[in-house]
Amino acid sequence: MTESSYWGQLTAIDLYDCPKELLTNKQHLKKFPKELCKQIKMKPHGETLVDQFGEGDLFGLSAIQFIETSTIVVHLDDVGGRAFIDVFSCKLFDNKVAEKFTKDFFKAKKIKSTTVFRG
């Protein structure tokens, strides 16, 4: 796929074995999207929305950050020690930079990531 034929890049990052104290900390989560934007040279649009909802094992924190070229979405699973991050942008970004920063930010021991080009 050529750069002119895609609509956007999606990088889905799954993190494993993250410390619970990071997965339950709203302030830590709120910092993440803006810091990631700096790393991948994106511009945040508006404030980061962070909320905690769900029931039972599905109760947890989530965040969304609009960026000028789309969104960053985060779902945290503190029971399982996991984090799920989706970065979608109509502008190309370095997925390896996003992966390393995300793994370090949540102190994950394991990471699985997939990047696809949409359109």
N, CA, C and O atoms as a Tinker XYZ file with bonds, in Angstrom:
   476  protein
     1  N      0.854000   -1.174000    0.000000    73     2
     2  CA     0.000000    0.000000    0.000000    64     1     3
     3  C      0.899000    1.236000    0.000000    63     2     4     5
     4  O      1.810000    1.343000    0.820000    81     3
     5  N      0.650000    2.133000   -0.887000    73     3     6
     6  CA     1.444000    3.353000   -0.945000    64     5     7
     7  C      0.905000    4.374000    0.045000    63     6     8     9
     8  O     -0.255000    4.317000    0.452000    81     7
     9  N      1.765000    5.302000    0.420000    73     7    10
    10  CA     1.359000    6.315000    1.399000    64     9    11
    11  C      0.144000    7.098000    0.920000    63    10    12    13
    12  O     -0.683000    7.509000    1.734000    81    11
    13  N      0.024000    7.309000   -0.379000    73    11    14
    14  CA    -1.097000    8.099000   -0.887000    64    13    15
    15  C     -2.408000    7.324000   -0.913000    63    14    16    17
    16  O     -3.470000    7.926000   -1.075000    81    15
    17  N     -2.361000    5.994000   -0.755000    73    15    18
    18  CA    -3.595000    5.208000   -0.837000    64    17    19
    19  C     -4.169000    4.801000    0.520000    63    18    20    21
    20  O     -5.280000    4.274000    0.574000    81    19
    21  N     -3.455000    5.027000    1.598000    73    19    22
    22  CA    -3.982000    4.637000    2.904000    64    21    23
    23  C     -4.798000    5.771000    3.511000    63    22    24    25
    24  O     -4.632000    6.937000    3.151000    81    23
    25  N     -5.672000    5.413000    4.430000    73    23    26
    26  CA    -6.429000    6.428000    5.169000    64    25    27
    27  C     -5.767000    6.703000    6.512000    63    26    28    29
    28  O     -5.783000    7.834000    6.996000    81    27
    29  N     -5.185000    5.667000    7.113000    73    27    30
    30  CA    -4.563000    5.874000    8.404000    64    29    31
    31  C     -3.791000    4.663000    8.883000    63    30    32    33
    32  O     -3.876000    3.574000    8.317000    81    31
    33  N     -3.043000    4.888000    9.934000    73    31    34
    34  CA    -2.239000    3.854000   10.575000    64    33    35
    35  C     -2.845000    3.555000   11.936000    63    34    36    37
    36  O     -3.155000    4.466000   12.704000    81    35
    37  N     -3.011000    2.270000   12.226000    73    35    38
    38  CA    -3.509000    1.830000   13.530000    64    37    39
    39  C     -2.469000    0.927000   14.165000    63    38    40    41
    40  O     -2.082000   -0.089000   13.587000    81    39
    41  N     -2.021000    1.296000   15.347000    73    39    42
    42  CA    -1.142000    0.431000   16.121000    64    41    43
    43  C     -1.884000    0.036000   17.390000    63    42    44    45
    44  O     -2.262000    0.882000   18.200000    81    43
    45  N     -2.083000   -1.263000   17.542000    73    43    46
    46  CA    -2.746000   -1.832000   18.724000    64    45    47
    47  C     -1.663000   -2.449000   19.598000    63    46    48    49
    48  O     -0.940000   -3.347000   19.166000    81    47
    49  N     -1.557000   -1.964000   20.822000    73    47    50
    50  CA    -0.516000   -2.404000   21.748000    64    49    51
    51  C     -1.171000   -3.083000   22.943000    63    50    52    53
    52  O     -2.013000   -2.491000   23.619000    81    51
    53  N     -0.781000   -4.324000   23.198000    73    51    54
    54  CA    -1.245000   -5.078000   24.363000    64    53    55
    55  C     -0.065000   -5.234000   25.313000    63    54    56    57
    56  O      0.997000   -5.717000   24.923000    81    55
    57  N     -0.259000   -4.824000   26.556000    73    55    58
    58  CA     0.783000   -4.927000   27.574000    64    57    59
    59  C      0.383000   -5.948000   28.625000    63    58    60    61
    60  O     -0.794000   -6.087000   28.956000    81    59
    61  N      1.376000   -6.661000   29.147000    73    59    62
    62  CA     1.130000   -7.706000   30.139000    64    61    63
    63  C      2.066000   -7.527000   31.330000    63    62    64    65
    64  O      3.163000   -6.983000   31.203000    81    63
    65  N      1.610000   -7.997000   32.485000    73    63    66
    66  CA     2.400000   -7.950000   33.720000    64    65    67
    67  C      2.790000   -6.520000   34.097000    63    66    68    69
    68  O      3.954000   -6.229000   34.376000    81    67
    69  N      1.795000   -5.640000   34.097000    73    67    70
    70  CA     1.989000   -4.251000   34.530000    64    69    71
    71  C      1.675000   -4.156000   36.023000    63    70    72    73
    72  O      0.776000   -4.848000   36.501000    81    71
    73  N      2.389000   -3.321000   36.764000    73    71    74
    74  CA     2.093000   -3.150000   38.184000    64    73    75
    75  C      0.688000   -2.576000   38.401000    63    74    76    77
    76  O      0.280000   -1.621000   37.740000    81    75
    77  N     -0.029000   -3.176000   39.330000    73    75    78
    78  CA    -1.406000   -2.761000   39.613000    64    77    79
    79  C     -1.497000   -1.283000   39.989000    63    78    80    81
    80  O     -2.453000   -0.604000   39.614000    81    79
    81  N     -0.503000   -0.783000   40.732000    73    79    82
    82  CA    -0.575000    0.613000   41.164000    64    81    83
    83  C     -0.555000    1.591000   39.985000    63    82    84    85
    84  O     -1.057000    2.708000   40.110000    81    83
    85  N      0.007000    1.198000   38.861000    73    83    86
    86  CA    -0.030000    2.060000   37.675000    64    85    87
    87  C     -1.350000    1.930000   36.924000    63    86    88    89
    88  O     -1.789000    2.872000   36.264000    81    87
    89  N     -1.978000    0.769000   37.025000    73    87    90
    90  CA    -3.230000    0.522000   36.303000    64    89    91
    91  C     -4.454000    1.048000   37.043000    63    90    92    93
    92  O     -5.560000    1.037000   36.502000    81    91
    93  N     -4.265000    1.504000   38.261000    73    91    94
    94  CA    -5.382000    2.046000   39.049000    64    93    95
    95  C     -5.185000    3.531000   39.375000    63    94    96    97
    96  O     -5.950000    4.105000   40.151000    81    95
    97  N     -4.173000    4.140000   38.791000    73    95    98
    98  CA    -3.823000    5.526000   39.092000    64    97    99
    99  C     -4.342000    6.453000   37.984000    63    98   100   101
   100  O     -3.771000    6.509000   36.895000    81    99
   101  N     -5.424000    7.174000   38.273000    73    99   102
   102  CA    -6.039000    8.068000   37.274000    64   101   103
   103  C     -5.072000    9.151000   36.803000    63   102   104   105
   104  O     -5.034000    9.470000   35.615000    81   103
   105  N     -4.298000    9.713000   37.713000    73   103   106
   106  CA    -3.370000   10.788000   37.337000    64   105   107
   107  C     -2.293000   10.270000   36.390000    63   106   108   109
   108  O     -1.920000   10.948000   35.433000    81   107
   109  N     -1.800000    9.074000   36.659000    73   107   110
   110  CA    -0.790000    8.465000   35.785000    64   109   111
   111  C     -1.380000    8.244000   34.394000    63   110   112   113
   112  O     -0.748000    8.559000   33.386000    81   111
   113  N     -2.585000    7.704000   34.349000    73   111   114
   114  CA    -3.240000    7.450000   33.067000    64   113   115
   115  C     -3.488000    8.753000   32.313000    63   114   116   117
   116  O     -3.314000    8.806000   31.095000    81   115
   117  N     -3.886000    9.787000   33.015000    73   115   118
   118  CA    -4.191000   11.070000   32.362000    64   117   119
   119  C     -2.955000   11.662000   31.672000    63   118   120   121
   120  O     -3.086000   12.334000   30.649000    81   119
   121  N     -1.770000   11.423000   32.216000    73   119   122
   122  CA    -0.525000   11.926000   31.625000    64   121   123
   123  C     -0.137000   11.173000   30.354000    63   122   124   125
   124  O      0.504000   11.733000   29.465000    81   123
   125  N     -0.525000    9.909000   30.273000    73   123   126
   126  CA    -0.029000    9.036000   29.210000    64   125   127
   127  C     -0.259000    9.556000   27.790000    63   126   128   129
   128  O      0.708000    9.668000   27.037000    81   127
   129  N     -1.495000    9.881000   27.385000    73   127   130
   130  CA    -1.698000   10.272000   25.982000    64   129   131
   131  C     -0.907000   11.508000   25.561000    63   130   132   133
   132  O     -0.375000   11.557000   24.452000    81   131
   133  N     -0.830000   12.495000   26.430000    73   131   134
   134  CA    -0.101000   13.721000   26.069000    64   133   135
   135  C      1.399000   13.438000   25.948000    63   134   136   137
   136  O      2.070000   13.980000   25.070000    81   135
   137  N      1.915000   12.591000   26.829000    73   135   138
   138  CA     3.331000   12.218000   26.745000    64   137   139
   139  C      3.594000   11.385000   25.493000    63   138   140   141
   140  O      4.611000   11.568000   24.824000    81   139
   141  N      2.680000   10.473000   25.178000    73   139   142
   142  CA     2.824000    9.676000   23.959000    64   141   143
   143  C      2.800000   10.577000   22.728000    63   142   144   145
   144  O      3.575000   10.374000   21.794000    81   143
   145  N      1.924000   11.561000   22.725000    73   143   146
   146  CA     1.856000   12.505000   21.597000    64   145   147
   147  C      3.213000   13.165000   21.350000    63   146   148   149
   148  O      3.630000   13.314000   20.202000    81   147
   149  N      3.895000   13.557000   22.416000    73   147   150
   150  CA     5.225000   14.162000   22.261000    64   149   151
   151  C      6.184000   13.181000   21.604000    63   150   152   153
   152  O      6.963000   13.551000   20.725000    81   151
   153  N      6.120000   11.933000   22.036000    73   151   154
   154  CA     7.036000   10.918000   21.528000    64   153   155
   155  C      6.819000   10.613000   20.045000    63   154   156   157
   156  O      7.781000   10.389000   19.310000    81   155
   157  N      5.564000   10.605000   19.606000    73   155   158
   158  CA     5.268000   10.230000   18.214000    64   157   159
   159  C      4.938000   11.450000   17.345000    63   158   160   161
   160  O      4.453000   11.314000   16.222000    81   159
   161  N      5.207000   12.631000   17.883000    73   159   162
   162  CA     5.061000   13.886000   17.137000    64   161   163
   163  C      3.635000   14.120000   16.641000    63   162   164   165
   164  O      3.403000   14.446000   15.476000    81   163
   165  N      2.695000   13.945000   17.559000    73   163   166
   166  CA     1.287000   14.221000   17.284000    64   165   167
   167  C      0.848000   15.393000   18.161000    63   166   168   169
   168  O      1.498000   15.714000   19.156000    81   167
   169  N     -0.248000   16.018000   17.784000    73   167   170
   170  CA    -0.741000   17.170000   18.539000    64   169   171
   171  C     -2.066000   16.811000   19.194000    63   170   172   173
   172  O     -3.034000   16.517000   18.493000    81   171
   173  N     -2.134000   16.828000   20.552000    73   171   174
   174  CA    -3.399000   16.540000   21.236000    64   173   175
   175  C     -4.439000   17.608000   20.912000    63   174   176   177
   176  O     -4.108000   18.772000   20.686000    81   175
   177  N     -5.674000   17.198000   20.895000    73   175   178
   178  CA    -6.793000   18.120000   20.671000    64   177   179
   179  C     -7.718000   18.017000   21.880000    63   178   180   181
   180  O     -8.394000   17.005000   22.063000    81   179
   181  N     -7.747000   19.055000   22.698000    73   179   182
   182  CA    -8.591000   19.038000   23.888000    64   181   183
   183  C     -7.963000   18.265000   25.031000    63   182   184   185
   184  O     -6.800000   17.864000   24.981000    81   183
   185  N     -8.770000   18.069000   26.061000    73   183   186
   186  CA    -8.319000   17.390000   27.274000    64   185   187
   187  C     -8.457000   15.878000   27.145000    63   186   188   189
   188  O     -9.256000   15.376000   26.355000    81   187
   189  N     -7.669000   15.169000   27.933000    73   187   190
   190  CA    -7.774000   13.716000   28.015000    64   189   191
   191  C     -8.981000   13.367000   28.873000    63   190   192   193
   192  O     -9.124000   13.876000   29.984000    81   191
   193  N     -9.838000   12.513000   28.368000    73   191   194
   194  CA   -11.000000   12.040000   29.124000    64   193   195
   195  C    -10.626000   10.719000   29.790000    63   194   196   197
   196  O    -10.254000    9.761000   29.113000    81   195
   197  N    -10.726000   10.670000   31.114000    73   195   198
   198  CA   -10.442000    9.460000   31.885000    64   197   199
   199  C    -11.681000    9.122000   32.692000    63   198   200   201
   200  O    -12.270000    9.993000   33.332000    81   199
   201  N    -12.077000    7.852000   32.661000    73   199   202
   202  CA   -13.236000    7.419000   33.441000    64   201   203
   203  C    -12.998000    5.997000   33.928000    63   202   204   205
   204  O    -12.193000    5.252000   33.369000    81   203
   205  N    -13.711000    5.650000   34.972000    73   203   206
   206  CA   -13.635000    4.316000   35.560000    64   205   207
   207  C    -15.046000    3.757000   35.576000    63   206   208   209
   208  O    -15.962000    4.373000   36.122000    81   207
   209  N    -15.219000    2.579000   34.969000    73   207   210
   210  CA   -16.560000    2.005000   34.882000    64   209   211
   211  C    -16.455000    0.507000   34.643000    63   210   212   213
   212  O    -15.356000   -0.039000   34.549000    81   211
   213  N    -17.601000   -0.152000   34.545000    73   211   214
   214  CA   -17.663000   -1.599000   34.357000    64   213   215
   215  C    -18.087000   -2.274000   35.647000    63   214   216   217
   216  O    -18.293000   -1.624000   36.671000    81   215
   217  N    -18.212000   -3.588000   35.576000    73   215   218
   218  CA   -18.604000   -4.370000   36.750000    64   217   219
   219  C    -17.683000   -5.569000   36.909000    63   218   220   221
   220  O    -17.162000   -6.104000   35.930000    81   219
   221  N    -17.491000   -5.979000   38.152000    73   219   222
   222  CA   -16.686000   -7.163000   38.433000    64   221   223
   223  C    -15.275000   -7.027000   37.880000    63   222   224   225
   224  O    -14.631000   -5.990000   38.039000    81   223
   225  N    -14.801000   -8.087000   37.229000    73   223   226
   226  CA   -13.457000   -8.083000   36.659000    64   225   227
   227  C    -13.313000   -7.103000   35.495000    63   226   228   229
   228  O    -12.194000   -6.807000   35.075000    81   227
   229  N    -14.422000   -6.601000   34.973000    73   227   230
   230  CA   -14.377000   -5.651000   33.858000    64   229   231
   231  C    -14.345000   -4.194000   34.325000    63   230   232   233
   232  O    -14.283000   -3.280000   33.503000    81   231
   233  N    -14.388000   -3.978000   35.640000    73   231   234
   234  CA   -14.303000   -2.631000   36.201000    64   233   235
   235  C    -12.872000   -2.128000   36.037000    63   234   236   237
   236  O    -11.924000   -2.812000   36.423000    81   235
   237  N    -12.715000   -0.939000   35.468000    73   235   238
   238  CA   -11.368000   -0.408000   35.321000    64   237   239
   239  C    -11.352000    0.961000   34.692000    63   238   240   241
   240  O    -12.391000    1.529000   34.352000    81   239
   241  N    -10.152000    1.477000   34.545000    73   239   242
   242  CA    -9.943000    2.799000   33.965000    64   241   243
   243  C     -9.824000    2.724000   32.452000    63   242   244   245
   244  O     -9.278000    1.770000   31.898000    81   243
   245  N    -10.344000    3.745000   31.803000    73   243   246
   246  CA   -10.182000    3.917000   30.363000    64   245   247
   247  C     -9.903000    5.385000   30.100000    63   246   248   249
   248  O    -10.245000    6.252000   30.904000    81   247
   249  N     -9.278000    5.652000   28.962000    73   247   250
   250  CA    -8.993000    7.034000   28.577000    64   249   251
   251  C     -9.110000    7.179000   27.074000    63   250   252   253
   252  O     -8.891000    6.235000   26.314000    81   251
   253  N     -9.463000    8.393000   26.666000    73   251   254
   254  CA    -9.467000    8.731000   25.246000    64   253   255
   255  C     -8.870000   10.121000   25.093000    63   254   256   257
   256  O     -9.158000   11.039000   25.861000    81   255
   257  N     -8.033000   10.241000   24.077000    73   255   258
   258  CA    -7.439000   11.531000   23.748000    64   257   259
   259  C     -7.589000   11.747000   22.256000    63   258   260   261
   260  O     -7.033000   11.001000   21.449000    81   259
   261  N     -8.349000   12.779000   21.894000    73   259   262
   262  CA    -8.372000   13.143000   20.481000    64   261   263
   263  C     -7.021000   13.745000   20.133000    63   262   264   265
   264  O     -6.432000   14.477000   20.928000    81   263
   265  N     -6.538000   13.431000   18.944000    73   263   266
   266  CA    -5.353000   14.080000   18.407000    64   265   267
   267  C     -5.784000   14.715000   17.090000    63   266   268   269
   268  O     -6.816000   14.343000   16.530000    81   267
   269  N     -5.012000   15.660000   16.598000    73   267   270
   270  CA    -5.449000   16.380000   15.401000    64   269   271
   271  C     -5.676000   15.455000   14.216000    63   270   272   273
   272  O     -6.389000   15.809000   13.277000    81   271
   273  N     -5.078000   14.283000   14.254000    73   271   274
   274  CA    -5.242000   13.344000   13.144000    64   273   275
   275  C     -6.049000   12.106000   13.519000    63   274   276   277
   276  O     -6.171000   11.207000   12.687000    81   275
   277  N     -6.604000   12.010000   14.723000    73   275   278
   278  CA    -7.543000   10.954000   15.128000    64   277   279
   279  C     -7.576000   10.759000   16.640000    63   278   280   281
   280  O     -7.917000   11.693000   17.366000    81   279
   281  N     -7.222000    9.540000   17.144000    73   279   282
   282  CA    -7.395000    9.275000   18.578000    64   281   283
   283  C     -6.353000    8.317000   19.155000    63   282   284   285
   284  O     -5.714000    7.535000   18.451000    81   283
   285  N     -6.222000    8.426000   20.480000    73   283   286
   286  CA    -5.510000    7.436000   21.289000    64   285   287
   287  C     -6.528000    6.944000   22.307000    63   286   288   289
   288  O     -7.150000    7.745000   23.005000    81   287
   289  N     -6.701000    5.619000   22.393000    73   287   290
   290  CA    -7.666000    5.021000   23.314000    64   289   291
   291  C     -6.927000    4.022000   24.200000    63   290   292   293
   292  O     -6.105000    3.242000   23.721000    81   291
   293  N     -7.230000    4.055000   25.500000    73   291   294
   294  CA    -6.568000    3.182000   26.473000    64   293   295
   295  C     -7.616000    2.498000   27.339000    63   294   296   297
   296  O     -8.547000    3.139000   27.829000    81   295
   297  N     -7.456000    1.190000   27.523000    73   295   298
   298  CA    -8.278000    0.429000   28.468000    64   297   299
   299  C     -7.326000   -0.335000   29.382000    63   298   300   301
   300  O     -6.415000   -1.015000   28.911000    81   299
   301  N     -7.544000   -0.219000   30.696000    73   299   302
   302  CA    -6.671000   -0.867000   31.673000    64   301   303
   303  C     -7.409000   -1.981000   32.403000    63   302   304   305
   304  O     -8.558000   -1.818000   32.814000    81   303
   305  N     -6.738000   -3.106000   32.556000    73   303   306
   306  CA    -7.263000   -4.278000   33.268000    64   305   307
   307  C     -6.367000   -4.527000   34.472000    63   306   308   309
   308  O     -5.399000   -5.282000   34.392000    81   307
   309  N     -6.699000   -3.882000   35.598000    73   307   310
   310  CA    -5.835000   -4.017000   36.770000    64   309   311
   311  C     -5.894000   -5.416000   37.373000    63   310   312   313
   312  O     -4.918000   -5.862000   37.976000    81   311
   313  N     -7.017000   -6.117000   37.225000    73   311   314
   314  CA    -7.133000   -7.484000   37.752000    64   313   315
   315  C     -6.152000   -8.409000   37.030000    63   314   316   317
   316  O     -5.492000   -9.236000   37.659000    81   315
   317  N     -6.062000   -8.266000   35.723000    73   315   318
   318  CA    -5.178000   -9.113000   34.923000    64   317   319
   319  C     -3.798000   -8.533000   34.696000    63   318   320   321
   320  O     -2.943000   -9.185000   34.097000    81   319
   321  N     -3.564000   -7.297000   35.175000    73   319   322
   322  CA    -2.261000   -6.673000   34.985000    64   321   323
   323  C     -1.980000   -6.299000   33.537000    63   322   324   325
   324  O     -0.830000   -6.302000   33.096000    81   323
   325  N     -3.045000   -5.976000   32.796000    73   323   326
   326  CA    -2.895000   -5.722000   31.362000    64   325   327
   327  C     -3.351000   -4.310000   30.991000    63   326   328   329
   328  O     -4.140000   -3.682000   31.695000    81   327
   329  N     -2.827000   -3.838000   29.865000    73   327   330
   330  CA    -3.244000   -2.552000   29.296000    64   329   331
   331  C     -3.398000   -2.732000   27.793000    63   330   332   333
   332  O     -2.611000   -3.430000   27.153000    81   331
   333  N     -4.422000   -2.092000   27.241000    73   331   334
   334  CA    -4.712000   -2.195000   25.813000    64   333   335
   335  C     -4.790000   -0.782000   25.246000    63   334   336   337
   336  O     -5.634000    0.017000   25.653000    81   335
   337  N     -3.906000   -0.486000   24.310000    73   335   338
   338  CA    -3.791000    0.862000   23.769000    64   337   339
   339  C     -3.942000    0.807000   22.256000    63   338   340   341
   340  O     -3.306000   -0.010000   21.591000    81   339
   341  N     -4.792000    1.687000   21.712000    73   339   342
   342  CA    -4.949000    1.824000   20.264000    64   341   343
   343  C     -4.575000    3.245000   19.876000    63   342   344   345
   344  O     -5.105000    4.213000   20.422000    81   343
   345  N     -3.655000    3.357000   18.927000    73   343   346
   346  CA    -3.269000    4.654000   18.387000    64   345   347
   347  C     -3.658000    4.646000   16.916000    63   346   348   349
   348  O     -3.131000    3.854000   16.134000    81   347
   349  N     -4.581000    5.527000   16.539000    73   347   350
   350  CA    -4.995000    5.633000   15.145000    64   349   351
   351  C     -4.731000    7.047000   14.673000    63   350   352   353
   352  O     -5.101000    8.017000   15.335000    81   351
   353  N     -4.086000    7.154000   13.517000    73   351   354
   354  CA    -3.777000    8.470000   12.973000    64   353   355
   355  C     -3.760000    8.432000   11.455000    63   354   356   357
   356  O     -3.291000    7.469000   10.849000    81   355
   357  N     -4.274000    9.483000   10.855000    73   355   358
   358  CA    -4.201000    9.642000    9.403000    64   357   359
   359  C     -2.803000   10.085000    8.981000    63   358   360   361
   360  O     -2.482000   10.087000    7.793000    81   359
   361  N     -1.980000   10.457000    9.941000    73   359   362
   362  CA    -0.584000   10.821000    9.695000    64   361   363
   363  C      0.282000    9.662000   10.189000    63   362   364   365
   364  O      0.054000    9.138000   11.279000    81   363
   365  N      1.263000    9.267000    9.398000    73   363   366
   366  CA     2.155000    8.187000    9.811000    64   365   367
   367  C      2.915000    8.563000   11.079000    63   366   368   369
   368  O      3.235000    9.730000   11.307000    81   367
   369  N      3.199000    7.542000   11.908000    73   367   370
   370  CA     4.003000    7.735000   13.107000    64   369   371
   371  C      4.884000    6.513000   13.277000    63   370   372   373
   372  O      4.643000    5.474000   12.663000    81   371
   373  N      5.900000    6.638000   14.108000    73   371   374
   374  CA     6.841000    5.544000   14.342000    64   373   375
   375  C      6.254000    4.603000   15.395000    63   374   376   377
   376  O      6.287000    4.895000   16.591000    81   375
   377  N      5.718000    3.476000   14.937000    73   375   378
   378  CA     5.084000    2.536000   15.861000    64   377   379
   379  C      6.082000    1.957000   16.863000    63   378   380   381
   380  O      5.692000    1.616000   17.980000    81   379
   381  N      7.345000    1.838000   16.498000    73   379   382
   382  CA     8.350000    1.298000   17.427000    64   381   383
   383  C      8.573000    2.264000   18.593000    63   382   384   385
   384  O      8.769000    1.835000   19.730000    81   383
   385  N      8.545000    3.551000   18.308000    73   383   386
   386  CA     8.666000    4.562000   19.371000    64   385   387
   387  C      7.453000    4.475000   20.294000    63   386   388   389
   388  O      7.592000    4.514000   21.516000    81   387
   389  N      6.265000    4.358000   19.706000    73   387   390
   390  CA     5.032000    4.234000   20.502000    64   389   391
   391  C      5.073000    2.988000   21.380000    63   390   392   393
   392  O      4.695000    3.041000   22.550000    81   391
   393  N      5.527000    1.877000   20.825000    73   391   394
   394  CA     5.596000    0.623000   21.584000    64   393   395
   395  C      6.554000    0.739000   22.762000    63   394   396   397
   396  O      6.201000    0.379000   23.884000    81   395
   397  N      7.760000    1.238000   22.518000    73   395   398
   398  CA     8.752000    1.335000   23.591000    64   397   399
   399  C      8.277000    2.286000   24.694000    63   398   400   401
   400  O      8.354000    1.960000   25.878000    81   399
   401  N      7.785000    3.466000   24.294000    73   399   402
   402  CA     7.322000    4.427000   25.291000    64   401   403
   403  C      6.191000    3.837000   26.129000    63   402   404   405
   404  O      6.190000    3.968000   27.353000    81   403
   405  N      5.230000    3.191000   25.476000    73   403   406
   406  CA     4.069000    2.627000   26.169000    64   405   407
   407  C      4.493000    1.531000   27.142000    63   406   408   409
   408  O      4.025000    1.492000   28.280000    81   407
   409  N      5.367000    0.652000   26.698000    73   407   410
   410  CA     5.859000   -0.426000   27.572000    64   409   411
   411  C      6.563000    0.158000   28.796000    63   410   412   413
   412  O      6.336000   -0.289000   29.920000    81   411
   413  N      7.409000    1.150000   28.575000    73   411   414
   414  CA     8.139000    1.777000   29.683000    64   413   415
   415  C      7.195000    2.532000   30.621000    63   414   416   417
   416  O      7.351000    2.458000   31.840000    81   415
   417  N      6.223000    3.252000   30.071000    73   415   418
   418  CA     5.314000    4.067000   30.874000    64   417   419
   419  C      4.505000    3.217000   31.851000    63   418   420   421
   420  O      4.302000    3.604000   33.002000    81   419
   421  N      4.048000    2.056000   31.383000    73   419   422
   422  CA     3.246000    1.172000   32.236000    64   421   423
   423  C      4.077000    0.054000   32.871000    63   422   424   425
   424  O      3.529000   -0.835000   33.523000    81   423
   425  N      5.399000    0.100000   32.682000    73   423   426
   426  CA     6.341000   -0.867000   33.270000    64   425   427
   427  C      5.923000   -2.312000   32.999000    63   426   428   429
   428  O      5.969000   -3.168000   33.883000    81   427
   429  N      5.518000   -2.556000   31.761000    73   427   430
   430  CA     5.089000   -3.900000   31.360000    64   429   431
   431  C      6.297000   -4.814000   31.184000    63   430   432   433
   432  O      7.370000   -4.375000   30.768000    81   431
   433  N      6.106000   -6.082000   31.507000    73   431   434
   434  CA     7.163000   -7.065000   31.300000    64   433   435
   435  C      7.076000   -7.685000   29.910000    63   434   436   437
   436  O      8.064000   -8.210000   29.397000    81   435
   437  N      5.894000   -7.624000   29.302000    73   435   438
   438  CA     5.693000   -8.243000   27.989000    64   437   439
   439  C      4.805000   -7.327000   27.152000    63   438   440   441
   440  O      3.919000   -6.648000   27.671000    81   439
   441  N      5.064000   -7.325000   25.842000    73   439   442
   442  CA     4.279000   -6.504000   24.924000    64   441   443
   443  C      3.974000   -7.299000   23.659000    63   442   444   445
   444  O      4.793000   -8.085000   23.183000    81   443
   445  N      2.790000   -7.075000   23.136000    73   443   446
   446  CA     2.406000   -7.607000   21.826000    64   445   447
   447  C      1.805000   -6.433000   21.068000    63   446   448   449
   448  O      0.966000   -5.706000   21.601000    81   447
   449  N      2.233000   -6.250000   19.829000    73   447   450
   450  CA     1.768000   -5.090000   19.076000    64   449   451
   451  C      1.518000   -5.461000   17.622000    63   450   452   453
   452  O      2.222000   -6.288000   17.042000    81   451
   453  N      0.504000   -4.833000   17.052000    73   451   454
   454  CA     0.167000   -5.032000   15.647000    64   453   455
   455  C     -0.070000   -3.668000   15.022000    63   454   456   457
   456  O     -0.752000   -2.820000   15.598000    81   455
   457  N      0.495000   -3.462000   13.844000    73   455   458
   458  CA     0.256000   -2.228000   13.101000    64   457   459
   459  C     -0.346000   -2.572000   11.752000    63   458   460   461
   460  O      0.153000   -3.435000   11.031000    81   459
   461  N     -1.424000   -1.884000   11.427000    73   459   462
   462  CA    -2.070000   -2.061000   10.122000    64   461   463
   463  C     -2.309000   -0.680000    9.513000    63   462   464   465
   464  O     -2.408000    0.326000   10.214000    81   463
   465  N     -2.397000   -0.670000    8.197000    73   463   466
   466  CA    -2.696000    0.560000    7.475000    64   465   467
   467  C     -4.100000    0.448000    6.935000    63   466   468   469
   468  O     -4.420000   -0.487000    6.201000    81   467
   469  N     -4.943000    1.404000    7.298000    73   467   470
   470  CA    -6.368000    1.377000    6.963000    64   469   471
   471  C     -6.607000    2.079000    5.641000    63   470   472   473
   472  O     -5.868000    2.981000    5.246000    81   471
   473  N     -7.659000    1.641000    4.969000    73   471   474
   474  CA    -8.064000    2.307000    3.747000    64   473   475
   475  C     -7.789000    1.462000    2.574000    63   474   476
   476  O     -8.067000    1.865000    1.444000    81   475
